[in-house]
């Protein structure tokens, strides 16, 4: 049976007492390690009211949050993101204003008494923030000369929200009063745990539109704390509800505001300045460590710890990390130190850079910069909140797939005059109009007078197979008739920032990869047993005593030997895996294994149980699943998501066992068939076809099975040629090898792998220098099966290209479709347990296979001297010549309407003395195919059945009564169509979208001769269309592209 195990996160030593020394006993090798020690937080000195206070609780709150939700990653992850992102910031930026809502938690007292602070004091705190973050604070003059040069205006302002979440005007701007007694949260002080686990979720306003500040009488002497921002795009960060639902700053009531605040020395509002600094990404100036730890700001001198400097704030203060001449003393004046409020007076330029980086990129911080919550109510027009759209979709046909997204444009209150006509334009971003998105219903909207109903903009996200990462799109609003309406654009949110999420991944990122696969049968390498308590007698072993699967398994045994069993000696032991190298593997990992365990619980408390742990260094171990017990009889199978901390790392896994000295319930923890893998797509092994993908100029596309989503191949177009909609099929499958062109005297060493593919593009007539690179993917079964049959190593493999299907080739007919190309591969390799094979070719697409085909058979005897195709009257006249006809059985003339798929049009058998090497063939009435171009080739077949093809010739078709050509394509607004008719007659022009819907139609009455016709199609959306021109007798179709 299969089970799901829930995730928790904590360090290995969950019980009080000093950390235990870790002893490791090898199965193959020894390693000695020790258990991690948690740093002890420094306590703050005594402060106001004679109480011991914690000046800032942000570091501890952050650690608790990340321990509870490991998917949030670490602060090191955040700092790596900050470093990358700050390097890309533009040089100039405007001052940003953040709308604030202050949640005042009170006990029911009147406003202005007790915890229910009045508006004057609340607004005074916002004044302090605006002064400090704009360097308008009066005490800026107290900044020492040594630091004045780096003091910075952060260019961040704060406004009290005028609108609540329902868009109603707030009676007290920016103030939300909450009776905590009525809410059931008591009349006294409130713990930080209650704030984090209950109050925030119950009271928070949308953190994408409001900066939430909770003013709470916090217990335990905590003055305040903040939630650090998360890095945009970091794996495991920014997308979970755990980060959003607790986002904001918490300040104790006594330290909030400066007006009528008697609570010196924390009565000047600098606690909030400090915590808002954390909320915008700043660290303490000592980096929460000693002199070797960084706050990631080069212009703040290093410090060994916090400074608790008070009046008179004398400079210079201590130089706790004095490195000699030129080293400046500690910057106790910085808002991110622990000095008294009256001694703080600056942020630095590097701190500003960090805050700017966060505001420009971090989830929720970025959206706040365009929030309209401080806008006065009126007939204001605005977008909704920023959002994301996924390009993946099944809407549309062939490779023209898309997803339509509805974007509301809002009117805050109804205009009295109108309509208000709105135009939407593209103001920026990395996404490309026509390639990544379009506007199927246009870019104009209208708000009628008297209505505040939202108007919807339709945005079409175009799907493709190109790996391009997340792209951005900025849309902007403009009123096109400002004199005809009293509606105006909102002061904010007239630009909309969208992210278009790419659903395409490289094979390196998409394929399922197995990193560890251990069934404990045969030779076992790299596993080790260990204990967290030197007195442990119940330890792990790997042996053949009562395994749960196969003949050998791993389990806990008394003194590490014998069958699964334990005694009542208190133990804490573990079995550690070999080092698992996931350093080059992106994405999340999962662990699966078989297991059985009884263990013990007593009145809900576990006493004997299993654990799952991980370690990045073999020394410090962390529990990510705890108290596994009650699974017997088994075996059970489990699949567990590994913590984000091990992603793209080298790490160890450990299976732990804990038992006390009481009751024994066998069996203890027993495991088998341990697999660590990155889940993902598989490589396709069966006959199938990919969905069609657009393979345009200089693009790379991945082709997946239409039905299963399994990977077939990758194609990189290295030229400007447009192959159009392209499909890849697996036209032969198997886990062995099949004879190719080798004859009976050769061995199976020259066979090709069973699996072959065929690439079928919409257009397949590239120029002589147009090349592409194709990568085929083979499973271990496919590659090993070929090696078994041919007795060759995969390192010998070559990529083979045939003009037709590889399966057409056999020893009796080695050239059924013409010349065969072989690329001697030097870059074949593997991704995990998947084998890759890449080669570069030109001359269009066809069939591909893998193997070592060996020397080619004898050269084909037919040698063509010429081949021509011309139009004569209503026919195609073909002529060709070759050097000799003594071995030729027949020639087959083949015709195609697309240059890819050919059919026989007739054949000629040489007659000695009649042809003398010259042949002529006439294909009649070619106008019947209703194509502007036809393609011809000749297939020569000799008496032994071997085939040889001429080159392909294209033939423009002049129809019986007219011909036409449309240009340019792509076009911006005007499409010109040259129409030539042999006699006066009407011609109908029709324009269709790719679903077959008729969009435009016009009828032209033309006289004999050539007539250029210009069609204004500027109102069409960007995309691909079909143009059809027809008379009473014939029709012409042409694919056109609107940019």
ROGU-484795 format. One record per residue (C-alpha): residue in one letter; x, y, z. Coordinates in steps of 0.02 Angstrom, whole numbers, padded with zeros to 5 digits, always signed. Example, Ala and Ser with C-alpha at 12.3 -4.5 7.8 and 13.67 -1.06 7.14 Angstrom:
A+00615-00225+00390 S+00684-00053+00357 
! end
This chain:
X+00000+00000+00000 X+00055+00179-00028 X+00050+00317+00103 X+00079+00503+00110 X+00191+00570+00248 X+00169+00748+00311 X+00317+00866+00321 X+00386+00949+00476 X+00555+01031+00501 X+00664+01037+00655 X+00841+00999+00707 X+00890+00826+00759 X+00901+00856+00947 X+00719+00892+00995 X+00750+00867+01182 X+00839+00984+01302 X+01020+00958+01346 X+01188+00980+01261 X+01207+00920+01081 X+01263+00739+01069 X+01422+00685+00984 X+01384+00594+00823 X+01469+00425+00799 X+01470+00347+00626 X+01509+00165+00593 X+01547+00120+00413 X+01478-00016+00303 X+01610+00032+00175 X+01701+00181+00253 X+01705+00281+00416 X+01659+00461+00447 X+01651+00552+00613 X+01532+00699+00632 X+01445+00799+00763 X+01268+00863+00783 X+01230+01046+00743 X+01222+01174+00882 X+01091+01309+00869 X+01165+01484+00898 X+01103+01564+01059 X+01021+01734+01024 X+01095+01881+01116 X+00983+01959+01247 X+00951+02147+01243 X+00990+02254+01397 X+00862+02332+01511 X+00760+02476+01438 X+00604+02581+01472 X+00489+02550+01619 X+00627+02450+01699 X+00586+02302+01589 X+00702+02187+01494 X+00661+02214+01310 X+00703+02129+01147 X+00747+02276+01035 X+00708+02176+00878 X+00634+02002+00858 X+00645+01991+00667 X+00786+01864+00660 X+00700+01745+00781 X+00531+01765+00696 X+00610+01732+00527 X+00696+01575+00589 X+00532+01511+00661 X+00439+01547+00499 X+00568+01456+00392 X+00574+01309+00511 X+00385+01294+00501 X+00387+01313+00312 X+00550+01243+00239 X+00489+01283+00063 X+00528+01466+00098 X+00713+01428+00082 X+00849+01516+00179 X+00912+01693+00200 X+01065+01639+00102 X+00949+01602-00045 X+00877+01777-00026 X+01048+01857-00020 X+01104+01766-00177 X+00949+01831-00265 X+00981+02007-00199 X+01158+02007-00266 X+01103+01951-00439 X+00956+02069-00449 X+01041+02225-00381 X+01169+02214-00520 X+01032+02238-00650 X+00947+02392-00574 X+00928+02546-00684 X+01021+02702-00633 X+00871+02814-00603 X+00705+02783-00519 X+00558+02885-00458 X+00508+02905-00277 X+00385+02768-00232 X+00238+02785-00113 X+00173+02636-00017 X-00008+02634+00050 X-00015+02587+00234 X-00149+02510+00341 X-00115+02511+00529 X-00210+02376+00624 X-00234+02440+00803 X-00272+02294+00920 X-00356+02364+01076 X-00454+02301+01225 X-00612+02401+01197 X-00547+02561+01276 X-00597+02728+01203 X-00492+02798+01064 X-00341+02885+01139 X-00335+02778+01296 X-00248+02614+01336 X-00199+02514+01183 X-00320+02610+01071 X-00199+02742+01005 X-00274+02900+00932 X-00252+02956+00752 X-00128+03093+00799 X-00005+02969+00872 X-00032+02844+00731 X-00006+02977+00598 X+00149+03041+00688 X+00227+02871+00659 X+00194+02885+00471 X+00274+03058+00479 X+00429+02980+00558 X+00440+02849+00421 X+00426+02981+00285 X+00559+03087+00367 X+00681+02945+00398 X+00662+02860+00228 X+00678+03027+00136 X+00819+03090+00250 X+00711+03237+00302 X+00733+03197+00486 X+00787+03346+00590 X+00925+03246+00674 X+01007+03209+00505 X+01120+03353+00556 X+01189+03239+00693 X+01264+03116+00569 X+01453+03118+00596 X+01559+03186+00454 X+01638+03014+00434 X+01468+02946+00382 X+01384+03096+00302 X+01452+03051+00131 X+01361+02883+00128 X+01199+02940+00210 X+01058+02920+00082 X+00881+02970+00041 X+00797+02801+00013 X+00662+02886-00094 X+00523+02786-00011 X+00366+02871+00056 X+00214+02807+00149 X+00033+02862+00136 X-00117+02814+00241 X-00239+02715+00134 X-00398+02809+00088 X-00490+02658+00019 X-00529+02496+00110 X-00530+02326+00020 X-00710+02355-00038 X-00658+02523-00116 X-00756+02618+00016 X-00683+02780+00084 X-00606+02750+00256 X-00675+02852+00401 X-00499+02858+00476 X-00377+02847+00332 X-00260+02700+00351 X-00324+02647+00523 X-00412+02481+00556 X-00465+02464+00738 X-00489+02285+00804 X-00561+02241+00974 X-00452+02094+01022 X-00561+02051+01172 X-00715+02033+01061 X-00610+01929+00941 X-00566+01809+01081 X-00383+01858+01097 X-00389+01920+01277 X-00374+02088+01362 X-00188+02087+01402 X-00025+02068+01309 X-00020+01952+01158 X+00116+01826+01115 X+00207+01833+00949 X+00148+01654+00916 X-00035+01708+00928 X+00001+01853+00810 X+00085+01742+00682 X-00027+01591+00690 X-00197+01673+00711 X-00211+01862+00713 X-00122+01903+00551 X-00223+01783+00446 X-00385+01846+00523 X-00349+02032+00502 X-00229+02055+00357 X-00279+02162+00207 X-00220+02112+00034 X-00029+02128+00048 X-00019+02166-00139 X-00116+02327-00109 X-00080+02373+00073 X+00076+02379+00181 X+00008+02296+00339 X+00070+02359+00508 X+00001+02278+00665 X+00012+02379+00827 X-00004+02252+00965 X+00038+02246+01151 X+00169+02109+01125 X+00215+02001+01274 X+00392+01956+01323 X+00468+02130+01303 X+00475+02122+01113 X+00476+02296+01035 X+00443+02239+00858 X+00482+02124+00714 X+00457+02112+00526 X+00443+01981+00391 X+00587+01984+00269 X+00543+01999+00085 X+00558+01848-00028 X+00658+01843-00188 X+00560+01848-00351 X+00594+01689-00449 X+00684+01596-00308 X+00643+01412-00305 X+00521+01382-00163 X+00501+01567-00121 X+00371+01696-00159 X+00233+01582-00218 X+00169+01504-00058 X+00028+01567+00049 X+00140+01552+00201 X+00242+01704+00148 X+00096+01812+00091 X-00025+01778+00234 X+00096+01839+00369 X+00179+01980+00273 X+00201+02144+00363 X+00274+02226+00519 X+00225+02207+00703 X+00262+02346+00828 X+00223+02344+01012 X+00096+02477+01060 X+00214+02569+01179 X+00346+02599+01045 X+00229+02658+00906 X+00225+02843+00859 X+00306+02996+00937 X+00162+03116+00974 X+00106+03099+01155 X+00218+02947+01177 X+00299+02949+01350 X+00391+02783+01331 X+00572+02840+01319 X+00695+02793+01254 X+00589+02706+01119 X+00463+02846+01096 X+00524+02931+00937 X+00456+02804+00813 X+00624+02726+00765 X+00568+02549+00810 X+00453+02557+00659 X+00591+02633+00552 X+00705+02489+00601 X+00573+02354+00567 X+00517+02430+00402 X+00701+02424+00353 X+00696+02236+00382 X+00533+02224+00286 X+00623+02306+00139 X+00769+02184+00147 X+00895+02263+00268 X+00998+02162+00391 X+01067+02217+00560 X+01230+02310+00535 X+01327+02171+00624 X+01248+02039+00511 X+01184+01944+00664 X+01356+01873+00690 X+01535+01922+00733 X+01660+02025+00633 X+01667+01895+00495 X+01479+01905+00460 X+01415+02029+00332 X+01261+02140+00322 X+01292+02146+00133 X+01318+02334+00135 X+01495+02390+00101 X+01470+02564+00173 X+01423+02508+00350 X+01579+02469+00453 X+01589+02292+00519 X+01531+02265+00697 X+01544+02118+00815 X+01369+02141+00884 X+01233+02268+00919 X+01264+02437+00998 X+01144+02494+01134 X+01204+02674+01128 X+01100+02800+01226 X+01104+02984+01263 X+01212+03085+01235 X+01252+02977+01081 X+01435+03025+01086 X+01541+02992+00931 X+01653+02901+00905 X+01580+02753+00992 X+01658+02579+01000 X+01757+02503+00857 X+01715+02323+00893 X+01803+02254+00738 X+01952+02371+00732 X+02061+02319+00586 X+02189+02457+00605 X+02221+02625+00525 X+02077+02694+00424 X+01948+02578+00500 X+01794+02675+00554 X+01705+02646+00719 X+01537+02559+00731 X+01394+02654+00646 X+01280+02657+00797 X+01182+02799+00715 X+01115+02680+00583 X+00930+02638+00596 X+00976+02453+00583 X+01076+02454+00748 X+01000+02439+00923 X+01037+02615+00985 X+00904+02719+01072 X+00784+02811+00959 X+00870+02978+00987 X+01039+02913+00927 X+00978+02847+00758 X+00982+02959+00605 X+01033+02875+00440 X+01018+02742+00308 X+01167+02719+00190 X+01179+02716+00001 X+01206+02527-00002 X+01057+02502+00111 X+00956+02608-00010 X+01012+02494-00153 X+00947+02343-00060 X+00779+02426-00028 X+00765+02484-00209 X+00804+02307-00267 X+00667+02235-00158 X+00538+02365-00210 X+00577+02335-00393 X+00572+02146-00389 X+00506+02062-00233 X+00330+01991-00228 X+00203+02108-00146 X+00333+02246-00122 X+00332+02276-00311 X+00142+02279-00325 X+00128+02402-00180 X+00221+02533-00282 X+00073+02543-00402 X-00070+02520-00278 X-00212+02646-00290 X-00266+02631-00108 X-00213+02811-00071 X-00309+02883-00219 X-00458+02994-00181 X-00622+02915-00240 X-00696+02976-00403 X-00721+02919-00582 X-00545+02850-00586 X-00497+02721-00716 X-00366+02591-00671 X-00307+02415-00700 X-00328+02281-00569 X-00181+02205-00476 X-00028+02137-00565 X-00039+01955-00610 X+00032+01808-00703 X-00024+01706-00852 X+00037+01536-00908 X+00069+01516-01094 X+00020+01332-01089 X-00149+01298-01170 X-00244+01179-01282 X-00348+01317-01363 X-00322+01337-01550 X-00267+01216-01683 X-00103+01141-01743 X+00041+01248-01683 X-00068+01404-01668 X-00115+01373-01486 X-00155+01508-01362 X-00238+01554-01199 X-00355+01703-01186 X-00341+01803-01023 X-00472+01928-00970 X-00401+02085-00891 X-00528+02200-00805 X-00508+02387-00820 X-00599+02465-00672 X-00698+02626-00646 X-00698+02676-00463 X-00861+02775-00474 X-00974+02806-00622 X-00931+02955-00733 X-01070+03082-00757 X-01021+03118-00937 X-00960+02999-01068 X-00923+02882-01140 X-00743+02875-01079 X-00645+02800-01222 X-00490+02704-01168 X-00341+02645-01270 X-00225+02510-01206 X-00045+02513-01264 X+00112+02411-01233 X+00225+02517-01123 X+00368+02394-01100 X+00422+02221-01047 X+00517+02078-01125 X+00370+01991-01211 X+00351+02024-01398 X+00187+02073-01480 X+00141+01946-01613 X+00261+01814-01548 X+00211+01802-01365 X+00042+01890-01356 X-00091+01981-01456 X-00256+02073-01429 X-00391+01971-01519 X-00529+02098-01483 X-00424+02254-01507 X-00355+02379-01382 X-00499+02502-01361 X-00629+02505-01222 X-00772+02622-01179 X-00853+02665-01011 X-01029+02734-01035 X-01086+02880-00929 X-01175+02828-00769 X-01093+02657-00760 X-00949+02597-00653 X-00950+02421-00725 X-00777+02357-00768 X-00732+02339-00951 X-00632+02186-01001 X-00477+02182-01109 X-00443+02016-01196 X-00259+01969-01198 X-00207+01816-01298 X-00054+01725-01234 X+00025+01630-01379 X+00092+01457-01340 X+00255+01394-01414 X+00389+01264-01383 X+00528+01389-01352 X+00616+01394-01185 X+00619+01580-01146 X+00588+01593-00960 X+00463+01708-00878 X+00430+01860-00987 X+00356+02025-00933 X+00226+02138-01010 X+00180+02315-00958 X+00015+02384-01020 X-00034+02566-01007 X-00201+02659-01012 X-00241+02819-01105 X-00405+02916-01115 X-00427+02960-01298 X-00569+03085-01274 X-00522+03179-01114 X-00637+03324-01158 X-00788+03213-01178 X-00793+03136-01005 X-00761+03182-00824 X-00673+03015-00797 X-00487+03025-00768 X-00347+02901-00749 X-00310+02844-00572 X-00152+02922-00498 X-00085+02744-00490 X-00120+02577-00573 X-00133+02648-00748 X+00010+02533-00791 X-00014+02346-00771 X+00134+02231-00744 X+00105+02053-00804 X+00218+01902-00800 X+00198+01770-00935 X+00255+01605-00863 X+00345+01492-00984 X+00280+01313-00986 X+00429+01251-01087 X+00584+01179-01007 X+00750+01118-01071 X+00779+00933-01065 X+00905+00965-00925 X+00764+01040-00821 X+00619+00931-00880 X+00679+00751-00882 X+00654+00635-00736 X+00824+00597-00660 X+00867+00459-00537 X+01004+00508-00414 X+01001+00358-00298 X+00928+00185-00324 X+00970+00062-00186 X+00890-00108-00157 X+01033-00168-00044 X+01059-00324-00150 X+01237-00366-00201 X+01377-00244-00161 X+01320-00098-00054 X+01433+00054-00059 X+01437+00219+00034 X+01306+00182+00168 X+01352+00207+00351 X+01269+00183+00520 X+01282+00307+00661 X+01213+00362+00828 X+01166+00527+00907 X+01194+00454+01079 X+01348+00351+01118 X+01248+00236+01230 X+01137+00176+01088 X+01130-00012+01069 X+00988-00021+00943 X+01079+00024+00782 X+01059+00001+00596 X+01123-00143+00493 X+01110-00209+00315 X+01091-00398+00308 X+00983-00541+00246 X+00889-00568+00409 X+00702-00551+00376 X+00708-00415+00240 X+00542-00339+00186 X+00584-00359+00001 X+00711-00465-00092 X+00849-00556-00001 X+00936-00410+00087 X+00869-00256+00176 X+00913-00120+00302 X+00840-00114+00478 X+00870-00076+00660 X+00937-00223+00760 X+01001-00253+00935 X+01187-00215+00934 X+01175-00191+00746 X+01157-00373+00697 X+01025-00502+00666 X+00841-00481+00625 X+00738-00321+00645 X+00718-00299+00834 X+00760-00180+00975 X+00770-00182+01164 X+00721-00054+01296 X+00891+00031+01299 X+00864+00214+01253 X+00932+00242+01078 X+00945+00371+00941 X+01030+00297+00788 X+01028+00323+00602 X+01074+00248+00433 X+01157+00373+00317 X+01155+00364+00127 X+01304+00392+00012 X+01330+00573-00041 X+01193+00616-00166 X+01254+00739-00296 X+01110+00850-00354 X+01220+01002-00382 X+01183+01007-00569 X+01000+00958-00552 X+00869+01095-00542 X+00697+01080-00465 X+00621+00984-00322 X+00671+00807-00273 X+00574+00662-00203 X+00616+00509-00099 X+00525+00344-00114 X+00555+00187-00012 X+00475+00031+00062 X+00464+00022+00250 X+00386-00058+00402 X+00385+00003+00583 X+00275-00021+00736 X+00348+00094+00868 X+00254+00163+01016 X+00137+00306+01058 X+00061+00338+01229 X-00085+00458+01246 X-00036+00543+01083 X+00150+00559+01122 X+00273+00458+01017 X+00411+00368+01110 X+00478+00240+00984 X+00477+00299+00804 X+00570+00326+00641 X+00633+00488+00566 X+00690+00555+00398 X+00837+00675+00402 X+00953+00765+00283 X+01127+00841+00297 X+01224+00954+00180 X+01392+00920+00261 X+01380+00751+00347 X+01390+00840+00515 X+01232+00941+00542 X+01072+00841+00522 X+00894+00905+00510 X+00732+00810+00531 X+00605+00839+00393 X+00484+00699+00438 X+00466+00647+00618 X+00378+00513+00722 X+00350+00379+00591 X+00265+00235+00680 X+00113+00121+00672 X+00144+00049+00498 X+00138-00140+00514 X+00116-00269+00448 X+00192-00207+00286 X+00284-00167+00185 X+00216+00006+00150 X+00276+00118+00010 X+00303+00304+00036 X+00346+00448-00079 X+00406+00607+00006 X+00452+00778-00062 X+00626+00823-00002 X+00653+00995+00078 X+00699+01143-00032 X+00863+01154+00063 X+00934+01005-00034 X+00887+01068-00207 X+01039+01088-00320 X+01152+01030-00178 X+01258+00881-00134 X+01180+00803+00021 X+01154+00649+00128 X+00991+00568+00179 X+00973+00477+00343 X+00843+00359+00415 X+00833+00386+00602 X+00771+00278+00743 X+00722+00341+00917 X+00664+00233+01063 X+00649+00261+01249 X+00680+00135+01387 X+00503+00072+01400 X+00389-00039+01298 X+00459-00134+01147 X+00351-00157+00992 X+00442-00246+00851 X+00484-00223+00713 X+00580-00061+00727 X+00615+00045+00573 X+00646-00068+00422 X+00675-00003+00245 X+00713-00060+00067 X+00713+00000-00114 X+00768+00178-00079 X+00755+00293-00230 X+00795+00479-00241 X+00745+00561-00403 X+00691+00721-00483 X+00515+00690-00549 X+00487+00746-00726 X+00444+00689-00900 X+00502+00526-00972 X+00580+00493-01142 X+00455+00422-01267 X+00485+00242-01320 X+00327+00205-01420 X+00258+00241-01593 X+00180+00412-01582 X+00176+00589-01649 X+00217+00752-01562 X+00099+00897-01563 X+00143+01023-01695 X+00260+01162-01641 X+00312+01319-01731 X+00495+01308-01786 X+00534+01484-01840 X+00697+01571-01882 X+00837+01547-01755 X+00726+01463-01626 X+00743+01307-01521 X+00592+01195-01493 X+00562+01038-01390 X+00443+00907-01458 X+00338+00801-01340 X+00218+00658-01371 X+00045+00731-01403 X-00043+00607-01289 X+00083+00563-01151 X+00189+00721-01141 X+00348+00616-01154 X+00501+00694-01236 X+00548+00647-01415 X+00678+00769-01477 X+00747+00945-01478 X+00777+01048-01636 X+00880+01207-01643 X+00854+01305-01804 X+01023+01385-01840 X+00961+01488-01987 X+00835+01622-02036 X+00730+01495-02132 X+00551+01473-02071 X+00501+01289-02063 X+00326+01334-02000 X+00220+01211-01904 X+00327+01057-01875 X+00286+00883-01810 X+00402+00743-01755 X+00350+00561-01756 X+00428+00404-01687 X+00402+00294-01840 X+00492+00141-01772 X+00510+00086-01592 X+00592-00051-01490 X+00732-00093-01369 X+00846-00182-01490 X+00928-00152-01659 X+00875-00172-01840 X+00978-00202-01997 X+01015-00047-02099 X+01112-00050-02264 X+01235-00187-02215 X+01226-00346-02321 X+01221-00526-02263 X+01411-00539-02245 X+01412-00405-02112 X+01371-00433-01929 X+01240-00350-01820 X+01376-00226-01771 X+01310-00112-01909 X+01127-00116-01857 X+01038+00043-01803 X+00940+00064-01643 X+00759+00013-01661 X+00692+00186-01620 X+00692+00308-01765 X+00607+00476-01791 X+00538+00573-01938 X+00530+00764-01940 X+00389+00837-02044 X+00395+01027-02062 X+00265+01135-02148 X+00399+01207-02262 X+00553+01105-02307 X+00653+01196-02441 X+00791+01288-02347 X+00937+01369-02434 X+01108+01288-02457 X+01180+01366-02298 X+01028+01340-02187 X+01070+01214-02051 X+00991+01147-01893 X+01045+01044-01744 X+00937+00898-01691 X+00950+00805-01525 X+00873+00633-01503 X+00840+00557-01332 X+00854+00371-01292 X+00811+00280-01131 X+00932+00163-01047 X+00830+00016-01111 X+00842+00078-01290 X+01028+00118-01284 X+01076-00039-01190 X+00969-00145-01305 X+01063-00078-01456 X+01229-00109-01370 X+01180-00288-01330 X+01134-00329-01510 X+01282-00241-01591 X+01409-00275-01452 X+01457-00092-01464 X+01470+00046-01335 X+01351+00194-01346 X+01506+00302-01365 X+01524+00228-01542 X+01352+00287-01596 X+01325+00401-01746 X+01174+00502-01800 X+01104+00448-01968 X+00993+00552-02083 X+00896+00478-02229 X+00793+00576-02357 X+00646+00465-02312 X+00603+00355-02165 X+00750+00259-02091 X+00639+00105-02095 X+00637+00111-02287 X+00821+00065-02289 X+00874-00117-02288 X+01021-00218-02354 X+00928-00256-02517 X+00875-00075-02547 X+01007+00034-02464 X+00958+00195-02553 X+00768+00195-02564 X+00752+00384-02548 X+00922+00449-02602 X+01086+00492-02519 X+01108+00456-02334 X+01205+00572-02219 X+01300+00516-02064 X+01361+00633-01927 X+01504+00565-01823 X+01447+00625-01654 X+01569+00695-01530 X+01442+00767-01408 X+01336+00617-01365 X+01310+00609-01178 X+01178+00586-01047 X+01059+00679-00933 X+01042+00568-00782 X+00996+00397-00852 X+00940+00469-01020 X+01058+00458-01170 X+01071+00605-01289 X+01129+00615-01469 X+01151+00778-01565 X+01202+00818-01744 X+01202+00964-01864 X+01129+00947-02039 X+01065+01050-02185 X+00953+01015-02333 X+00789+01007-02240 X+00714+00876-02125 X+00680+00692-02152 X+00712+00530-02057 X+00839+00507-01917 X+00911+00359-01824 X+01059+00308-01716 X+01190+00174-01732 X+01354+00130-01815 X+01301+00096-01996 X+01475+00052-02057 X+01539+00076-02235 X+01406+00117-02366 X+01361-00007-02503 X+01427+00015-02679 X+01390+00182-02761 X+01223+00186-02850 X+01248+00167-03039 X+01125+00299-03097 X+01211+00467-03124 X+01096+00612-03165 X+01164+00746-03280 X+01016+00867-03274 X+00835+00888-03217 X+00718+01030-03265 X+00534+01070-03234 X+00446+01209-03332 X+00266+01261-03365 X+00201+01236-03542 X+00023+01290-03578 X-00076+01209-03437 X+00048+01069-03403 X+00212+01038-03312 X+00348+00984-03433 X+00488+00884-03351 X+00651+00830-03433 X+00805+00742-03365 X+00962+00657-03426 X+01080+00529-03353 X+01244+00452-03404 X+01189+00274-03444 X+01030+00171-03443 X+01099-00004-03444 X+01051-00041-03262 X+00893+00066-03250 X+00727-00023-03230 X+00613+00130-03225 X+00593+00312-03177 X+00448+00369-03067 X+00396+00553-03076 X+00339+00616-02905 X+00236+00771-02868 X+00210+00870-02704 X+00105+01019-02655 X+00212+01061-02502 X+00389+01003-02546 X+00383+00869-02412 X+00249+00740-02452 X+00267+00668-02629 X+00155+00554-02729 X+00186+00461-02893 X+00126+00552-03049 X+00181+00427-03179 X+00329+00323-03235 X+00439+00289-03387 X+00536+00131-03427 X+00692+00157-03533 X+00694+00073-03703 X+00867+00045-03780 X+00897+00156-03931 X+00740+00258-03899 X+00788+00376-03759 X+00979+00384-03769 X+00985+00451-03590 X+00857+00590-03623 X+00684+00580-03546 X+00530+00691-03552 X+00368+00685-03453 X+00214+00794-03456 X+00102+00816-03303 X-00064+00883-03371 X-00185+01013-03304 X-00083+01065-03154 X-00206+01206-03113 X-00321+01072-03043 X-00213+01064-02885 X-00254+01247-02845 X-00081+01282-02776 X+00033+01428-02823 X+00185+01312-02823 X+00208+01127-02861 X+00363+01022-02824 X+00435+00882-02932 X+00572+00753-02919 X+00617+00593-03014 X+00652+00427-02929 X+00765+00311-03027 X+00754+00125-02984 X+00885+00004-03049 X+00863-00178-03090 X+00918-00230-02914 X+00782-00123-02835 X+00895+00017-02773 X+00827+00194-02780 X+00905+00362-02824 X+00821+00533-02819 X+00851+00691-02915 X+00848+00858-02829 X+00677+00937-02800 X+00620+01069-02925 X+00486+01199-02884 X+00367+01256-03020 X+00261+01415-03005 X+00087+01381-03071 X-00005+01497-03191 X-00189+01454-03179 X-00301+01442-03329 X-00386+01609-03303 X-00285+01703-03171 X-00137+01709-03055 X-00107+01808-02895 X+00022+01846-02762 X+00003+01940-02596 X+00142+02040-02514 X+00226+02092-02403 X+00213+01957-02273 X+00221+01996-02134 X+00130+02161-02159 X+00089+02300-02037 X-00071+02375-02108 X-00085+02366-02297 X-00079+02203-02395 X-00048+02217-02583 X-00116+02081-02699 X-00059+02073-02881 X-00198+01989-02980 X-00179+01946-03166 X-00328+01882-03266 X-00331+01823-03446 X-00503+01896-03477 X-00625+02014-03391 X-00708+01927-03243 X-00748+01945-03058 X-00623+01889-02926 X-00671+01859-02743 X-00544+01891-02603 X-00579+01808-02435 X-00479+01813-02272 X-00495+01674-02142 X-00417+01644-01971 X-00336+01476-01935 X-00497+01407-01862 X-00582+01431-02032 X-00686+01582-01979 X-00716+01706-02121 X-00656+01878-02066 X-00657+01984-02225 X-00727+01968-02401 X-00722+02082-02552 X-00774+02059-02735 X-00672+02137-02875 X-00729+02162-03056 X-00569+02157-03159 X-00528+02183-03342 X-00397+02081-03434 X-00220+02111-03371 X-00124+02140-03209 X-00210+02231-03066 X-00126+02278-02900 X-00255+02285-02760 X-00216+02362-02589 X-00316+02298-02439 X-00319+02395-02275 X-00310+02264-02138 X-00237+02373-02000 X-00372+02326-01874 X-00326+02143-01876 X-00237+02070-01726 X-00062+02006-01747 X-00061+01828-01809 X-00070+01708-01955 X-00213+01708-02081 X-00264+01620-02242 X-00300+01723-02398 X-00406+01642-02535 X-00433+01717-02708 X-00554+01633-02825 X-00642+01647-02993 X-00780+01539-03060 X-00653+01411-03122 X-00507+01411-02999 X-00444+01467-02832 X-00278+01514-02750 X-00236+01507-02564 X-00090+01592-02477 X-00038+01598-02294 X-00001+01777-02234 X+00065+01850-02071 X+00006+02011-01988 X+00136+02093-01874 
! end
